Amino acid sequence: MAERDNPSITMGVNLSDLVLAKDLEAQELMGRTVAIDAYNAIYQFLSVIRQPDGTPLMDPRGRTTSHLEGLLNRNANFVEMGLRPAYVFDGVPPEKKDATIRERRERRESAKKEWEQAKAEGDVRRAYSKATQSSRITNEIVESSRILLTHLGIPVVQAPEEGEAQAAYMCAKGDVWASASQDFDSLLFGAPRLVRNLTLSGRRKMPGRDEYREVRMQIIDRDETLSALGLNGKQLVDLCVLIGTDFNPGVMGIGPKKALKLIKQHGTLAGALRSLGMEDGEMEKVRSIFLDFERTDDYRLTWAPPERQKVLDMLCGEYGFSEKRVNGALDKFSSGKKDQMRLDMF
């Protein structure tokens, strides 16, 4: 496959009105391990790290380097604060995601055309806005990301299907403290804790508007959310299938609050659908994607110091990065809060 769909266009089910999200301070992550949805993070870097007219950072050969810039500096900050990240990469998506993938691709291509038009017209503000919606991830971007992370001493995990599902599984097993993604789907896959805005925190420009807002890290505890909603894990999945997910369009006219009411009244997805005069149809198959997903135990979570020369050879020798800037980022891996970091950090 030459490129992958863009999760920043439609990001899973929207549970923002129902979940209990709390601000998370950097110091609370010290000594923690977090499984990061790799594609989700890379797309954020590709979308945000751009020139004023929306053009991504590129090397002298015209290859995109925004993702490498983001992975280097963000992970340097993670390790400096005492966080141990692991990146989980997508495998083959379930067939039921095909429609979502097609829709994302069409929206991305439309945004790309509008970006080119805005650039031609000299409308820098609109160009940047459309450019952020046109990000695409290629095999080259995936491979270079994996190589850089390996050189940085950061574990890379290959999921059989959805990276987010695998990260949630690792969290449920207790191998990592939390799963990190912008999507709420991690909660449906069973992650006990979901960290949002891990790779996005800071001052960010609002899409399509000439204004900025502070984006803060957040933590969502699944059990606390379920308790507050009066649901169990399967019922949370049922609620989301009613709303619509990446794998189904949902029931027209049913939003989060109405779906919550239906599930609490009728107990199950099947009962809620019957009350609406509908058959289960394909929705039970969508339900099973979240409750019986493909996962693997074939991974190792071992952190190591960066191989400095390999990182320099790659970023400076191959991609034209500034040696001073790369060394500055690498220095963070062995500086900062060393006295406060756990002895098993590496």
Contacts in CASP RR format, 6 or more apart in sequence:
PFRMAT RR
TARGET T0000
AUTHOR 0000-0000-0000
METHOD contacts of the structure
MODEL  1
MAERDNPSITMGVNLSDLVLAKDLEAQELMGRTVAIDAYNAIYQFLSVIR
QPDGTPLMDPRGRTTSHLEGLLNRNANFVEMGLRPAYVFDGVPPEKKDAT
IRERRERRESAKKEWEQAKAEGDVRRAYSKATQSSRITNEIVESSRILLT
HLGIPVVQAPEEGEAQAAYMCAKGDVWASASQDFDSLLFGAPRLVRNLTL
SGRRKMPGRDEYREVRMQIIDRDETLSALGLNGKQLVDLCVLIGTDFNPG
VMGIGPKKALKLIKQHGTLAGALRSLGMEDGEMEKVRSIFLDFERTDDYR
LTWAPPERQKVLDMLCGEYGFSEKRVNGALDKFSSGKKDQMRLDMF
1 139 0 8 1.000
2 138 0 8 1.000
2 139 0 8 1.000
3 136 0 8 1.000
3 137 0 8 1.000
3 138 0 8 1.000
3 139 0 8 1.000
4 39 0 8 1.000
4 90 0 8 1.000
4 136 0 8 1.000
4 137 0 8 1.000
4 138 0 8 1.000
4 142 0 8 1.000
5 100 0 8 1.000
5 101 0 8 1.000
5 104 0 8 1.000
5 105 0 8 1.000
5 108 0 8 1.000
6 43 0 8 1.000
6 104 0 8 1.000
6 105 0 8 1.000
6 107 0 8 1.000
6 108 0 8 1.000
6 133 0 8 1.000
6 135 0 8 1.000
6 136 0 8 1.000
6 137 0 8 1.000
7 39 0 8 1.000
7 40 0 8 1.000
7 43 0 8 1.000
7 104 0 8 1.000
7 182 0 8 1.000
7 183 0 8 1.000
8 43 0 8 1.000
8 44 0 8 1.000
8 47 0 8 1.000
8 132 0 8 1.000
8 133 0 8 1.000
8 135 0 8 1.000
8 182 0 8 1.000
9 103 0 8 1.000
9 104 0 8 1.000
9 107 0 8 1.000
9 108 0 8 1.000
9 133 0 8 1.000
10 100 0 8 1.000
10 103 0 8 1.000
10 104 0 8 1.000
10 246 0 8 1.000
11 40 0 8 1.000
11 182 0 8 1.000
11 183 0 8 1.000
12 183 0 8 1.000
12 184 0 8 1.000
12 185 0 8 1.000
12 245 0 8 1.000
12 246 0 8 1.000
13 183 0 8 1.000
13 184 0 8 1.000
13 185 0 8 1.000
13 188 0 8 1.000
13 240 0 8 1.000
13 243 0 8 1.000
13 244 0 8 1.000
13 245 0 8 1.000
13 246 0 8 1.000
14 184 0 8 1.000
14 243 0 8 1.000
14 256 0 8 1.000
15 184 0 8 1.000
15 187 0 8 1.000
15 240 0 8 1.000
15 256 0 8 1.000
16 184 0 8 1.000
17 256 0 8 1.000
17 257 0 8 1.000
18 225 0 8 1.000
18 229 0 8 1.000
18 256 0 8 1.000
18 257 0 8 1.000
18 260 0 8 1.000
19 184 0 8 1.000
19 187 0 8 1.000
19 220 0 8 1.000
19 225 0 8 1.000
20 220 0 8 1.000
20 221 0 8 1.000
20 224 0 8 1.000
20 225 0 8 1.000
20 228 0 8 1.000
21 196 0 8 1.000
21 218 0 8 1.000
21 219 0 8 1.000
21 220 0 8 1.000
22 218 0 8 1.000
22 219 0 8 1.000
22 220 0 8 1.000
22 221 0 8 1.000
23 216 0 8 1.000
23 217 0 8 1.000
23 218 0 8 1.000
23 219 0 8 1.000
24 195 0 8 1.000
24 216 0 8 1.000
24 217 0 8 1.000
24 218 0 8 1.000
24 219 0 8 1.000
25 217 0 8 1.000
26 81 0 8 1.000
26 217 0 8 1.000
27 81 0 8 1.000
28 219 0 8 1.000
29 78 0 8 1.000
29 81 0 8 1.000
29 82 0 8 1.000
29 83 0 8 1.000
30 81 0 8 1.000
30 82 0 8 1.000
30 83 0 8 1.000
30 337 0 8 1.000
30 340 0 8 1.000
30 341 0 8 1.000
31 82 0 8 1.000
31 83 0 8 1.000
31 84 0 8 1.000
31 341 0 8 1.000
31 342 0 8 1.000
31 345 0 8 1.000
32 82 0 8 1.000
32 83 0 8 1.000
32 84 0 8 1.000
32 177 0 8 1.000
32 178 0 8 1.000
33 83 0 8 1.000
33 84 0 8 1.000
33 85 0 8 1.000
33 86 0 8 1.000
33 175 0 8 1.000
33 176 0 8 1.000
33 177 0 8 1.000
33 301 0 8 1.000
34 83 0 8 1.000
34 84 0 8 1.000
34 85 0 8 1.000
34 86 0 8 1.000
34 176 0 8 1.000
34 177 0 8 1.000
34 178 0 8 1.000
34 179 0 8 1.000
34 180 0 8 1.000
34 195 0 8 1.000
34 198 0 8 1.000
35 86 0 8 1.000
35 87 0 8 1.000
35 88 0 8 1.000
35 157 0 8 1.000
35 166 0 8 1.000
35 167 0 8 1.000
35 170 0 8 1.000
35 171 0 8 1.000
35 175 0 8 1.000
35 176 0 8 1.000
35 178 0 8 1.000
35 179 0 8 1.000
35 180 0 8 1.000
36 85 0 8 1.000
36 86 0 8 1.000
36 87 0 8 1.000
36 88 0 8 1.000
36 167 0 8 1.000
36 180 0 8 1.000
36 181 0 8 1.000
36 198 0 8 1.000
36 199 0 8 1.000
37 88 0 8 1.000
37 163 0 8 1.000
37 164 0 8 1.000
37 167 0 8 1.000
37 179 0 8 1.000
37 180 0 8 1.000
37 181 0 8 1.000
37 182 0 8 1.000
37 183 0 8 1.000
37 186 0 8 1.000
38 87 0 8 1.000
38 88 0 8 1.000
38 89 0 8 1.000
38 90 0 8 1.000
38 145 0 8 1.000
38 156 0 8 1.000
38 163 0 8 1.000
39 89 0 8 1.000
39 90 0 8 1.000
39 137 0 8 1.000
39 163 0 8 1.000
40 164 0 8 1.000
40 181 0 8 1.000
40 182 0 8 1.000
40 183 0 8 1.000
41 71 0 8 1.000
41 74 0 8 1.000
41 87 0 8 1.000
41 180 0 8 1.000
41 198 0 8 1.000
41 199 0 8 1.000
42 67 0 8 1.000
42 71 0 8 1.000
42 137 0 8 1.000
42 141 0 8 1.000
42 142 0 8 1.000
42 145 0 8 1.000
43 135 0 8 1.000
43 137 0 8 1.000
44 182 0 8 1.000
44 199 0 8 1.000
44 200 0 8 1.000
45 66 0 8 1.000
45 67 0 8 1.000
45 69 0 8 1.000
45 70 0 8 1.000
45 71 0 8 1.000
45 74 0 8 1.000
45 199 0 8 1.000
46 56 0 8 1.000
46 64 0 8 1.000
46 66 0 8 1.000
46 67 0 8 1.000
46 135 0 8 1.000
46 136 0 8 1.000
46 137 0 8 1.000
46 141 0 8 1.000
47 132 0 8 1.000
47 133 0 8 1.000
47 135 0 8 1.000
48 66 0 8 1.000
48 132 0 8 1.000
48 200 0 8 1.000
48 204 0 8 1.000
49 56 0 8 1.000
49 57 0 8 1.000
49 66 0 8 1.000
49 67 0 8 1.000
49 69 0 8 1.000
49 70 0 8 1.000
50 56 0 8 1.000
50 57 0 8 1.000
50 66 0 8 1.000
50 128 0 8 1.000
50 131 0 8 1.000
50 132 0 8 1.000
51 57 0 8 1.000
52 124 0 8 1.000
52 128 0 8 1.000
53 119 0 8 1.000
53 122 0 8 1.000
53 124 0 8 1.000
53 127 0 8 1.000
53 128 0 8 1.000
53 131 0 8 1.000
54 115 0 8 1.000
54 119 0 8 1.000
54 127 0 8 1.000
54 128 0 8 1.000
54 131 0 8 1.000
54 132 0 8 1.000
55 131 0 8 1.000
56 64 0 8 1.000
56 65 0 8 1.000
56 66 0 8 1.000
56 131 0 8 1.000
56 135 0 8 1.000
57 64 0 8 1.000
57 65 0 8 1.000
57 66 0 8 1.000
57 69 0 8 1.000
58 64 0 8 1.000
58 65 0 8 1.000
59 65 0 8 1.000
59 318 0 8 1.000
59 319 0 8 1.000
59 320 0 8 1.000
60 320 0 8 1.000
63 140 0 8 1.000
63 319 0 8 1.000
64 141 0 8 1.000
65 319 0 8 1.000
65 321 0 8 1.000
67 137 0 8 1.000
67 141 0 8 1.000
67 144 0 8 1.000
67 145 0 8 1.000
68 144 0 8 1.000
68 145 0 8 1.000
68 148 0 8 1.000
68 315 0 8 1.000
68 319 0 8 1.000
68 321 0 8 1.000
69 321 0 8 1.000
71 145 0 8 1.000
71 148 0 8 1.000
71 149 0 8 1.000
71 152 0 8 1.000
72 148 0 8 1.000
72 152 0 8 1.000
72 311 0 8 1.000
72 315 0 8 1.000
72 326 0 8 1.000
72 329 0 8 1.000
73 329 0 8 1.000
74 199 0 8 1.000
75 85 0 8 1.000
75 149 0 8 1.000
75 152 0 8 1.000
75 154 0 8 1.000
76 328 0 8 1.000
76 329 0 8 1.000
76 330 0 8 1.000
76 332 0 8 1.000
76 333 0 8 1.000
77 332 0 8 1.000
78 84 0 8 1.000
78 85 0 8 1.000
79 85 0 8 1.000
79 332 0 8 1.000
79 333 0 8 1.000
79 345 0 8 1.000
80 332 0 8 1.000
80 333 0 8 1.000
80 335 0 8 1.000
80 336 0 8 1.000
80 337 0 8 1.000
81 337 0 8 1.000
82 337 0 8 1.000
82 340 0 8 1.000
82 341 0 8 1.000
82 342 0 8 1.000
82 345 0 8 1.000
84 303 0 8 1.000
84 345 0 8 1.000
85 154 0 8 1.000
85 180 0 8 1.000
86 154 0 8 1.000
86 155 0 8 1.000
86 156 0 8 1.000
86 157 0 8 1.000
86 170 0 8 1.000
86 176 0 8 1.000
86 301 0 8 1.000
87 145 0 8 1.000
87 149 0 8 1.000
87 154 0 8 1.000
87 155 0 8 1.000
87 156 0 8 1.000
87 157 0 8 1.000
88 157 0 8 1.000
88 158 0 8 1.000
88 159 0 8 1.000
88 163 0 8 1.000
88 164 0 8 1.000
88 166 0 8 1.000
88 167 0 8 1.000
88 170 0 8 1.000
89 142 0 8 1.000
89 146 0 8 1.000
89 156 0 8 1.000
89 157 0 8 1.000
89 158 0 8 1.000
89 159 0 8 1.000
89 163 0 8 1.000
90 159 0 8 1.000
90 161 0 8 1.000
90 162 0 8 1.000
90 163 0 8 1.000
91 158 0 8 1.000
91 159 0 8 1.000
91 160 0 8 1.000
91 161 0 8 1.000
91 162 0 8 1.000
91 163 0 8 1.000
92 160 0 8 1.000
92 161 0 8 1.000
93 101 0 8 1.000
93 161 0 8 1.000
93 162 0 8 1.000
94 161 0 8 1.000
94 162 0 8 1.000
94 247 0 8 1.000
94 289 0 8 1.000
96 247 0 8 1.000
96 248 0 8 1.000
96 282 0 8 1.000
96 285 0 8 1.000
96 286 0 8 1.000
96 289 0 8 1.000
97 246 0 8 1.000
97 247 0 8 1.000
99 249 0 8 1.000
100 246 0 8 1.000
100 247 0 8 1.000
107 133 0 8 1.000
108 133 0 8 1.000
108 134 0 8 1.000
108 135 0 8 1.000
108 136 0 8 1.000
109 134 0 8 1.000
111 130 0 8 1.000
111 131 0 8 1.000
111 133 0 8 1.000
111 134 0 8 1.000
112 130 0 8 1.000
112 134 0 8 1.000
114 126 0 8 1.000
114 130 0 8 1.000
115 127 0 8 1.000
115 130 0 8 1.000
115 131 0 8 1.000
115 133 0 8 1.000
115 134 0 8 1.000
118 124 0 8 1.000
118 126 0 8 1.000
118 127 0 8 1.000
118 130 0 8 1.000
119 127 0 8 1.000
125 208 0 8 1.000
125 210 0 8 1.000
126 208 0 8 1.000
128 205 0 8 1.000
129 207 0 8 1.000
129 208 0 8 1.000
132 207 0 8 1.000
133 207 0 8 1.000
146 156 0 8 1.000
147 314 0 8 1.000
148 311 0 8 1.000
148 314 0 8 1.000
148 315 0 8 1.000
149 155 0 8 1.000
149 156 0 8 1.000
150 156 0 8 1.000
151 306 0 8 1.000
151 307 0 8 1.000
151 310 0 8 1.000
151 311 0 8 1.000
151 314 0 8 1.000
152 306 0 8 1.000
152 311 0 8 1.000
152 333 0 8 1.000
153 303 0 8 1.000
153 304 0 8 1.000
153 305 0 8 1.000
153 306 0 8 1.000
153 307 0 8 1.000
154 303 0 8 1.000
155 299 0 8 1.000
155 300 0 8 1.000
155 301 0 8 1.000
155 302 0 8 1.000
155 303 0 8 1.000
157 166 0 8 1.000
157 167 0 8 1.000
157 170 0 8 1.000
157 299 0 8 1.000
157 301 0 8 1.000
158 296 0 8 1.000
158 299 0 8 1.000
159 165 0 8 1.000
159 166 0 8 1.000
159 167 0 8 1.000
159 294 0 8 1.000
159 295 0 8 1.000
159 296 0 8 1.000
160 166 0 8 1.000
160 294 0 8 1.000
160 295 0 8 1.000
160 296 0 8 1.000
161 293 0 8 1.000
161 294 0 8 1.000
162 185 0 8 1.000
162 189 0 8 1.000
162 293 0 8 1.000
164 179 0 8 1.000
164 181 0 8 1.000
164 183 0 8 1.000
164 185 0 8 1.000
164 186 0 8 1.000
164 189 0 8 1.000
165 185 0 8 1.000
165 189 0 8 1.000
165 290 0 8 1.000
165 293 0 8 1.000
165 294 0 8 1.000
165 295 0 8 1.000
166 295 0 8 1.000
166 296 0 8 1.000
167 176 0 8 1.000
167 179 0 8 1.000
167 180 0 8 1.000
167 181 0 8 1.000
167 186 0 8 1.000
167 191 0 8 1.000
168 179 0 8 1.000
168 186 0 8 1.000
168 187 0 8 1.000
168 189 0 8 1.000
168 190 0 8 1.000
168 191 0 8 1.000
169 189 0 8 1.000
169 190 0 8 1.000
169 293 0 8 1.000
169 295 0 8 1.000
170 176 0 8 1.000
170 179 0 8 1.000
170 299 0 8 1.000
170 301 0 8 1.000
171 177 0 8 1.000
171 178 0 8 1.000
171 179 0 8 1.000
171 186 0 8 1.000
171 190 0 8 1.000
171 191 0 8 1.000
171 192 0 8 1.000
171 193 0 8 1.000
172 190 0 8 1.000
172 191 0 8 1.000
172 192 0 8 1.000
175 301 0 8 1.000
176 301 0 8 1.000
177 193 0 8 1.000
178 191 0 8 1.000
178 192 0 8 1.000
178 193 0 8 1.000
178 194 0 8 1.000
178 195 0 8 1.000
178 219 0 8 1.000
179 186 0 8 1.000
179 191 0 8 1.000
179 193 0 8 1.000
179 194 0 8 1.000
179 195 0 8 1.000
180 194 0 8 1.000
180 195 0 8 1.000
180 196 0 8 1.000
180 198 0 8 1.000
180 199 0 8 1.000
181 194 0 8 1.000
181 196 0 8 1.000
182 196 0 8 1.000
182 197 0 8 1.000
182 200 0 8 1.000
184 194 0 8 1.000
184 220 0 8 1.000
185 245 0 8 1.000
185 246 0 8 1.000
185 290 0 8 1.000
186 194 0 8 1.000
187 194 0 8 1.000
187 220 0 8 1.000
187 222 0 8 1.000
187 225 0 8 1.000
187 236 0 8 1.000
188 236 0 8 1.000
188 237 0 8 1.000
188 240 0 8 1.000
188 245 0 8 1.000
188 290 0 8 1.000
189 290 0 8 1.000
189 293 0 8 1.000
190 222 0 8 1.000
190 233 0 8 1.000
191 222 0 8 1.000
192 221 0 8 1.000
192 222 0 8 1.000
192 223 0 8 1.000
193 219 0 8 1.000
193 220 0 8 1.000
193 221 0 8 1.000
193 222 0 8 1.000
194 219 0 8 1.000
194 220 0 8 1.000
194 222 0 8 1.000
195 217 0 8 1.000
195 218 0 8 1.000
195 219 0 8 1.000
195 220 0 8 1.000
196 217 0 8 1.000
196 218 0 8 1.000
196 219 0 8 1.000
196 220 0 8 1.000
197 215 0 8 1.000
197 216 0 8 1.000
197 217 0 8 1.000
197 218 0 8 1.000
198 217 0 8 1.000
200 215 0 8 1.000
201 215 0 8 1.000
201 216 0 8 1.000
201 217 0 8 1.000
202 214 0 8 1.000
202 215 0 8 1.000
202 216 0 8 1.000
203 212 0 8 1.000
203 213 0 8 1.000
203 214 0 8 1.000
203 215 0 8 1.000
204 212 0 8 1.000
204 213 0 8 1.000
204 214 0 8 1.000
204 215 0 8 1.000
205 211 0 8 1.000
205 212 0 8 1.000
206 212 0 8 1.000
206 213 0 8 1.000
222 233 0 8 1.000
225 236 0 8 1.000
226 232 0 8 1.000
226 233 0 8 1.000
226 236 0 8 1.000
229 236 0 8 1.000
229 260 0 8 1.000
230 264 0 8 1.000
231 239 0 8 1.000
231 260 0 8 1.000
231 263 0 8 1.000
231 264 0 8 1.000
234 268 0 8 1.000
234 291 0 8 1.000
235 263 0 8 1.000
235 267 0 8 1.000
235 268 0 8 1.000
237 269 0 8 1.000
237 287 0 8 1.000
237 290 0 8 1.000
237 291 0 8 1.000
238 263 0 8 1.000
238 267 0 8 1.000
238 268 0 8 1.000
238 269 0 8 1.000
238 272 0 8 1.000
238 287 0 8 1.000
239 256 0 8 1.000
239 259 0 8 1.000
239 260 0 8 1.000
239 262 0 8 1.000
239 263 0 8 1.000
240 259 0 8 1.000
240 290 0 8 1.000
241 248 0 8 1.000
241 250 0 8 1.000
241 269 0 8 1.000
241 283 0 8 1.000
241 286 0 8 1.000
241 287 0 8 1.000
242 250 0 8 1.000
242 251 0 8 1.000
242 254 0 8 1.000
242 255 0 8 1.000
242 259 0 8 1.000
242 262 0 8 1.000
242 263 0 8 1.000
242 269 0 8 1.000
242 272 0 8 1.000
242 273 0 8 1.000
243 250 0 8 1.000
243 251 0 8 1.000
243 254 0 8 1.000
243 255 0 8 1.000
243 256 0 8 1.000
243 259 0 8 1.000
244 250 0 8 1.000
244 251 0 8 1.000
245 286 0 8 1.000
245 290 0 8 1.000
247 286 0 8 1.000
247 289 0 8 1.000
248 282 0 8 1.000
248 283 0 8 1.000
248 286 0 8 1.000
250 283 0 8 1.000
251 273 0 8 1.000
251 276 0 8 1.000
251 278 0 8 1.000
254 262 0 8 1.000
259 272 0 8 1.000
262 272 0 8 1.000
262 275 0 8 1.000
262 276 0 8 1.000
263 269 0 8 1.000
263 272 0 8 1.000
265 272 0 8 1.000
265 275 0 8 1.000
266 272 0 8 1.000
266 274 0 8 1.000
266 275 0 8 1.000
269 280 0 8 1.000
269 283 0 8 1.000
269 284 0 8 1.000
269 287 0 8 1.000
270 280 0 8 1.000
270 284 0 8 1.000
273 279 0 8 1.000
273 280 0 8 1.000
273 283 0 8 1.000
303 345 0 8 1.000
303 346 0 8 1.000
304 346 0 8 1.000
305 333 0 8 1.000
305 334 0 8 1.000
305 346 0 8 1.000
306 330 0 8 1.000
306 333 0 8 1.000
308 327 0 8 1.000
308 330 0 8 1.000
311 326 0 8 1.000
311 330 0 8 1.000
312 323 0 8 1.000
312 326 0 8 1.000
312 327 0 8 1.000
315 321 0 8 1.000
315 326 0 8 1.000
316 322 0 8 1.000
316 323 0 8 1.000
316 326 0 8 1.000
END
